[in-house]
Amino acid sequence: MAAVIRLGVESIEQGPRGKTVCVVRCLGEQVSVGDFLSTAVFEDGTSTKVDLRIVMILRYERPVGLLDSPHSAKIELAGVDGLEGVRELRGCPQ
């Protein structure tokens, strides 16, 4: 079975330089800077395809290279916005 990134989304805000910043909890495989997220799951259970790349992970306001389960962090995402109401982001590790 293929590894799957699963991030539970606690909050979403507009970040620097037009990027999106989310507070997340790692629910699946380890997440690294540079990983891509391909699916957004909304509060009503619907999902949609997205094209997001993790450009920064901050734990205790310090940049780190990875996040593993069950820890939380802020992540900075590059790509599309329109993530209001998202409860989970999914993808595949590189």
C-alpha positions, 0 to 999 in steps of 0.5 A, a space after each residue: 500500500 502506498 504511503 499517504 500524507 494526511 494533515 488535519 487542518 486546524 486553521 488557515 490564514 493568508 501568509 507572506 508573499 501571497 502564500 497560505 499558512 495552515 496550522 496542521 496536525 500530521 495524521 499519516 506519513 511524515 511530511 517534508 518541505 517540498 512535498 506536494 498535496 493533491 487533495 483537500 477534504 472539506 468539513 462537509 465531506 466533499 473533496 477536490 483536487 489541489 496543487 499545493 507544495 509545502 515550502 516551510 514547516 515551523 515548529 515553535 516558530 523555528 523552521 524544520 525540515 519535516 513533521 511526523 505524526 502526531 505532531 502539529 506545526 505551521 506550514 506555508 503552502 505555495 499554490 492555489 488558495 480557496 481552502 476555506 472550510 478545509 479539514 484535511 489535506 492529503 498527498 504522497 511523499 516524495 
